[in-house]
Amino acid sequence: MAFLRVAFAVLVLTALPVAAQHAQGQSSSSKPRAHFGASPAPGKVRDGVYRNPTFGFTYKLPFDWVERTDQMRQDSAAPQSLLLLSAFERPPEAAGDTVNSAVLIAAESVSSYPGLKTAEDYFGPLTEVATSQGFQLAKQPYKVELGAKRMIRSDFSKELGKLTMHQASLVTRERGYLLSFTFIGSSEDEVEQLIRGLQFPSLPKVHATKPAH
């Protein structure tokens, strides 16, 4: 769960308004650092669309958003986890008085969570991490469909003075990995709009290799 905890902390900190960043930064001696190893294909962004060939999905970034995947993805002792995409409405280092809307997509090997059998089971550690960052559970995990893809979703919110940070996490199990999609926005409507950028075209078929005669 170390990967999940660090990734979530980094995402939340960079999405906070500048005043909240300062307040939260004082409660820790240093900013969290994200460390990710690489196993699946990391995918890439081209013409404003992120494509991942391993898991067969695409994500269309909102216009003028900034990507920070490479900066957040570093070598680590967690080779079974990989940050696939991190993107923000404005550069995380830029000052702002509003929630810095964000998207984070990650893949974690199922073997990283002993005893986990379904995507629903992932929401135990996910909820623990979210509440440790000051979020309140708004909706218990429930099933959703994006096209033909079935996923599990849970919603959270966090009060920031006059602002409210809304977050939705969608999870699915694919090819031995847990794919998590985290969306942060300043309203529920904005979060829904961000989710619409996610598409799951048909995954390529895996053909069994016949033994040579």
Buried (B, 14 or more C-beta within 10 A) or exposed (E): EEBBBBBBBBBBBBBBBBBBBEEBEEEEEEEBEBBBBBBBBBBBBEEBEBBBEBBBBBBBBBEEBBBBBEEBBEEBEBEBBBBBBBBBBBEBEEEBEEBBBBBBBBBBBBEBBEEBEEBBBBBBBBBEBBEEBBBEBBEEBEEBEBEEBEBBBBBBBBEBEEBBBBBBBBBBBBEEBBBBBBBBBBBBEBBEBBBEBBBBEEBEEEEEEEEEE
